[in-house]
Amino acid sequence: MRADPVAPSTVTADVSRQRTRRGLIAAAVLVVLVPLLYVLGNPHNFYDLHIYMRAMHWWADGHPLYDYVQPDRLQGALYFTYPPLTALLLRPFAALPLGATVTIFTAFTMAALLVTTWWLVKPVADRRGIPHWLALGVSVPLVFALESTRETITFGQINMLLVVLVLADLLIAVPKGSRWSGVGIGLATALKLYPGIFIVYLLVTRRWRAAITAGATAAVATLLAAAVAPGDSWRFWTHELWITDRVGRPDYTGNQSLFGMLSRFSVPYPADKALWLALVVVVAAYGLWRAARAVRAGDELAGLALTGLVGALASPITWTHHVYWFVPALVVLVDAGLRRPGAPTVPGRRRRRFRLALAAVVYAPIVYGVVSFHDWDKIPQRTDNPFEFVARNLYVLLAVLLVVVLPIRRPDRSAPDPDPPAGHPTPPLPH
């Protein structure tokens, strides 16, 4: 029996041109529509950056750093809550005009988003034969559309500095076995505590040297800051760190953590901390177990995405601009949902469609968001019906869902991978 003839190359070229044309149209539409989200949403006028700079002026005038307080119409009062190392890095900006500081912060955040998006999508584009310019042309506007990105830019937040440090470590330094592995995570942890979850990730994935380096880097950076500002450092680590109310109301809808969800149930009374800790233990144990399993299967991106989502759920306060970790999770979902080049069309089609549908289900709500287009919680308000429960805990529910169902990709195909048999390690996915 004769084999079917191979399709002529012109067909393949036509298909490629059609895909490119569709990609160009999609990129053009996104470039036009995404700025509207910033115009129509609440721009925040760099509110957090104003607080940082006022706190730096207060500190430069000789006042104790952690005495600074900013009145807030929604949350009563906000304080400077970062570790002293971050304050030392921010203090030189107090000498600049505020407009210059806003420009620098915005430019850095945008550059960081471009670089990190490139790190995430380049391996997928290379593996699937997608032109780099097309992959970036579609993915960058999609990332800029997210509420977490809009909040980071319009509040004047420093989140993307931490993301760059963590991703540089986990996608570049650690896979290459660099002597610098762990330094980025350690610095990020010294600047803001929640990246410390990635030190735990290094431990559960048995990258002992990188974990030790990360812990040592965080400790040394913290001690150097203490040498420059001993009084403020002592006060932060012994007192201010443990007062979560300084960051803002835990029941406020912008706090998308397990503790925030419980606080919205119990307001005006404090959330049950024993119940919160029990939930954190369960989510962290399961999520980090899956993250370690992903690394054993060769999927570093799924591992770090799961860890970031666990950190967001476990932290007492997780503002929407902290939850960047939906982005790598969405890249994993989309990659796992696309048919690999040269593979048969039918096998696994239902599973691939489910993953692409799940990516859409996750993406759409986190573009609309939970706070950008709402004016939630002018006064503390208990969650008392199913609609409000879903609407006010949207990120929490989506993060828990992804911790449970995020696929772990195999190096040779986009399918879940069981733990590789002993003695037969799976080679890592290319990064």
N, C-alpha and C positions, 0 to 999 in steps of 0.2 A: 504494500500500500504506500503510495507516494505521500510525502510530507507536504503540508500546505506551503505554498511559496511565501517567502519573506516579503513583508510589505516594503515597497520602494521607499528610498530615503526621503523623497519629497513629501510623503505622508507624515513622516516624523518631523520634518522641518515645518510643515504646515501646522501640526499640533503644537510645536514649540512656539511658533509665531503667535498662535491663538492664545496660548497661555501667557506669553509676554504681554500681548495686547490687553488681556483681562487684568493682569497685574498692574499695568500702567494706569488703567482706568480706576482700579481700586485705590492705588496710591494717590492719584489726583483727587479723587473724591474725599479721601481721608485728610489730605493736606488742606482742603477747603473747609471741611466740617469740624475738625478738631479745635481750631481757634474759637469756634462758636461756644464750645463748652467752657472756655475761660471767660468769654464775654458774658454769657448767660448765667454762669454760676456765681457763687460768692467769691470775689477775688481776694478777700482777707487783707489786702493792702500790706503784706509782709508783717503781719501782726507779731509773730513770734520773734522775727529779727529785730523789731523795735524793742521788744522786751530784752533781748540779749544785749543790745547796744546801750540801753538805759542802765541795765545792771552793770555793764562795764564802766560807764561813766560814774555810777554810784561807787563802785569798787575803787576806781582811780582817785576818787575824792577822799579816800581813807575810811570809808564805811565798811563794815563786815559784809562780804559778798552775799551770804545767805540770809541777810536781813532785808534784801531788796524785795519789794512786793509791788505787783501791778494789779490795780482793781480791774475786774472783769465782769461784764453784765450777766454772763451765763453761769460762771463758776465762782463768783465772789472775789477771789484773789488768786493770783498766780505768782509764783516765785521763780528765781533762777535755780534750776534743779540738776544741772549737769555736774559731773565731777570737776575738781579744780584743774585738771589737765586741759579740759575743753575750754574753761574760762581763760587760761593762759594763752591758748591759741586764738581765742576771740578778742582778747584785749587790744591787740594792735589795731583792729578795725575801728575801735572807738576814736582813733585819731583821724579817721577819714570822714568826709561828708557822708551822710546817710545814703544819698543817691549813689555814690560810688560803691559803697558796701553792698547795696541792693544789686547793682549791676554785676559785681564780682560774684556774689552768691548765685545769682540766676545763671550767669554764664557757666560757672562751674557745674551747677546741677544739670544743665542741658548737655554739657560735654560729657559728664559722667553717665547720663542716660544713653547717649550715643555709643559710648565705649562699651558699657555693660551689655547693651542690646546686641552689639556686634559680637561680643564674646558668647552670648547665648545662641544666636541664630546662625553664626558662621558654620559650626559643625553640621547643623541640620542642612543648610544650603549646600555645603560641599558633598554631603552624603547623598543628597537627592538631585544634584545637578542643577540647582536653582542659581541663577546669576546673583552675585553678591549685592549689586545695586538694587535689584528687584526685591531681594529678601529684606534689605534695610529700608527700602522705600515703602514697603507695606508695614513692617513690624515697628518701626520707630514712631509713626503717627499713632499706631494702636497703643503703644506704651504711654505716649504723651496724653492720650485720651483718658487714662485711668484716674479715678478720684485720688488715689494715693499720690500720683505724680502731680496732679493739679494742686493738692493740698501742700505738698512739699515745696513747690515753686512759689505759690501765692502766700504761704505763711513765712517763707524764707528759712526753711528748715535745713539741717545739716545731714539728713539721712543718707543722701547719696554718697557722701564721703565714706560712711561706714560700709555701704554696699560695695563700693569699689574695693575697699581693703579686703572684705571677706571674699568676694568673687575672685580677685586677683590671687588670693591664697588658694582657694579650693579648685579653681579651674585652670590655674597656670602653675603656681609654685608647688603645691602638693603632688599633683600627678607627675611632675617632672622630678620629684624627689629633691628639690632644691634645698640648699642649706638655709634658705630664707623661709621655708615652709613654717607657718604658724605666726610669723611676725605681723602680718596684716591683721589676722584675727585678734592677736594680743593688743595691738594698737587700738583697734575698733572697740575692744572691751574696756580699755582704759578711758576711752572718750565717752562711752555710753554703755551701760552695763548689759543690755540685752544681747549684744553679740557674743556674750560669754557662753550662750547655748552651743556655739560652734566649737568651743573647747571641749564640751561634753561630746559633741559629734566626733571630734578627732579621737577621743578616748574610746567610744563605742565601736569605732571603725579600726581601732588598734594602730593608729598612726602615732605611736608613743612619742617619737622625737618631736614631731610637729606640735603635739599637745603640750609637751614640756616647754618648747620654745614659745608657744602662745602664752602659756601661763607666766613664764619668766618675763616675757616682753611686757605684759600687762602690769606685772608687779614692779618692774624697773621704771616704767613710764609713770606709774602712780607715785613711786618713791621720789622720782625727780621733781614731780609737781609738788610733793610735800616739802621738799627741800626749799623750793621757791616760795611757797605759800603754806607754811606749817600750821598756822592757826585755822585757816579755812579748811585745810585738808582734814585736820583732826575733827573739826565740827561736822564736815560732810560725812565721813566714814563712821563716826560714832553716834550721830544724831539724825541729821537731815535725810540720810539714805532711807531710814526706816519709817519716815512719815509720808505715806503715799498721798495724803490729802494735799500736800504742797504742789503736786503736779496738776491737780484739778479734781473735780468731782468724779468718783469712780462710777457713778450711775449715769453720767452723761453719755448720750448715744455714741458720741465719737470714740468712746473707749470700747473697742471691739476685742475684748479678752473674755476669758471665762469668768474672771472676777467682775468685770463690767456687767456681764449677763446676769450673774447672781445678784449684783447690787441693784439692778433694775427691777428684780423681783422683790427685794426686801425693803427698798426705800419707803419711808424715811429712816429705817433701822439699818445698821451695818450688815453686810453680807456675812453668812456663816463661813468663817475662815477654815474650819475643819472640813466642811463639804468642799470648799474651793481647793484645798490642798489635796484632798482625795481625788478630785477630778484631774488636777494637774499631774498627779502621779500616774494615773491611768493613761491619760493622753500622751504624756512624755514617754512613758515606758513603751507603749505601742508604736508611737511615731518614730522614736529613735531606733527601735528594733527594725522597723521597716526601712529606715534610712541606712542602717548597717547592712541590711539585706540587699539594698539597691547597690551599695558600693561593692559588695561581693559579686554581684552580677555584672559589674562594670559600668553602672549608670550613676556617675558622680552627680550629674545635674538633678536627678530625682532625689538623691540623698540629701543634697543641700536644700532643695525646695521643701522637702518634708521637715527638715530641721528648722528652717526659718518659720514655717507655719506653726510648728510646735512651740517655738519661742514666742510667737505672737499670741498664741492661746494661753501660755503659761504666765506671761508677765502680768502683774497686777493692773498696769496701765498700758494699753496698746492703742494709740491714736491711729486713725485711718491712714495717716501718712507714714506710719511705721510698717504697714503691711505690704512692702514691696514684693514679698515672697510668693505672691500669686503669679508674678511674671515668669519666673523659671518653671513653676508648676504648669502654666499654660503652654509653654514651649514643649514640655514633655508630653502633655496631652495631645497637642496638635501633631507632633512628630510621630507619636504612637498611633495616631489616627490616619495618617497618610499611608497609602500603599507604597511599599518599597519598589524602586525601579526594577523592572524585569520580573516582578512577582506575578502570579496568577491573579486575576481580578476577583474571583469568587471567594476562595478560602479566607476566613476571618473578616469578611466584609461587614457583618453585623457588629462585630466587636469594634472595628474601626469607626463605623458610623456612631456607635455609642460614645466613643471617646471624643469625636469631633462635636457631637451634640453636647456633651458635658462641658467641653471647652467654651462653647457658646453660652451655655447656662451659667457658667461661672463668670465669663467676661462681661456679659450685658449688665448685670447688677453692679459690678464694681466699677463700671464706667459711670452709671447713674449715681451710685454711691448711697451713703446713709446720712451724710450731713451737707454736702455741697448745695443741694437744692431744697434743703429743709431748714427750718429754724426750731430744731428740737429743744425741749428741756429748758425753757426759760426759768422754770421752777422744777425741783425734783418731782418726778412723776413715775409712779409704779407701772410696770408692764402688766396689764390686766386683761388682755384678750389675744387670741391667736394671731391676728393680723399684726398687732403691734409687736408681739414676740418675734415674728419673722422679720418685720421691717427694721426693728431696732437692734437685732442681733444677726444681721445678714452676713457680715464677714465671719463671725464666729461659726455660724452654721456651715458656710462654704469651706472654711478652713478645716473643720472637723471632717466634712465629707471628703476632702482631698487627702487628708491624712489616712483615711480608710481605703480609698479607691484609686489613688494616683498610680498609674501603671509603672512598672519597672521594665525598662527596655533592654533587650538583648543587643549585643554589638552588631549582629548580622541581620536583625530584622526587628521591626517595631511591635514586639509582643511581650507580654509579661514573662518574666524568667524566674523559674524556681531557683533555689539555692543550688549552685553548681556542685556536682558530685565531688567528694573528697579526692584530692589528687589530680583534679582536672579543672583548674581555675579558668574562668572565662576572661579573655582579653578585654581590656577596657574599651569603651566607646571612644572614638577620636574626639579630641577637643582642640 
